[in-house]
Amino acid sequence: MKLQIKNLFIITMLFFVTIGGTTSCGSKKKMAKKEYEAKVEQAKKDLNAIISGDTQWTLDEQKARVEEIDKMDLQNPDIEELIVKAKDVVNREIAEAERLAEEERLRQIEEQNIMKPKTSLEDFFTIIAAAPDAETANEKIAEALQLFASPDVPVLIIVYHVGDIIDYDAPTTAEKYLNYIKDQKKVSVSVKNIKYDSNDKITELELIKK
């Protein structure tokens, strides 16, 4: 009789343990399901906000959120479709922002160039000849060469011009002639004719002795 009571007690305990374990497992599954549904709901909300532009996040923050949701791998067709759309929206907005930033950068450069007084070629001749030292002269020569298509642009110097008779000095180049002015420390020519390319750079220079 005692053995039967003991066995009955053990069976009863096992029953409650089994029921308790089953209930606990069920609770965990319910909690996991609720947590998953909450993540899906929040992901949909965030992705839709990004797609519609209804968010205060920066582009970097939007991109990070989309990548975060993508890595969550929620295995939801609606989420996967929204991720594709959100990525497309963010990438287009980033590209547009970069384009506008580049336009602004170029506008500022152009504005600075307009405001900055341009030095003419003849002004450069005078500045180089009057430079206090070789270093300063070389700096101005480098600046002056920016006006030319290349340092080897031909420079023709008219030494004699009467009627149709024109005599030229030995041909030289832009770089050589600018260095010649530096060495001579004087300017004995004026600009006769200049040819430019499509980039407004000098391709040929014709000078005439004063």
Secondary structure, 3 states (H helix, E strand, C coil): CHHHHHHHHHHHHHHHHHHHHHHHHHHHHHHHHHHHHHHHHHHHHHHHHHHHCCCCCCHHHHHHHHHHHHHHCCCCHHHHHHHHHHHHHHHHHHHHHHHHHHHHHHHHHHHHHHHCCCCCHHHHHHHHHCCCCHHHHHHHHHHHHCCECCCCCEEEEEEEEECCEEEECCCEEHHHHHHHHHHHCCCCEEEEEEEECCCCCEEEEEEEEC
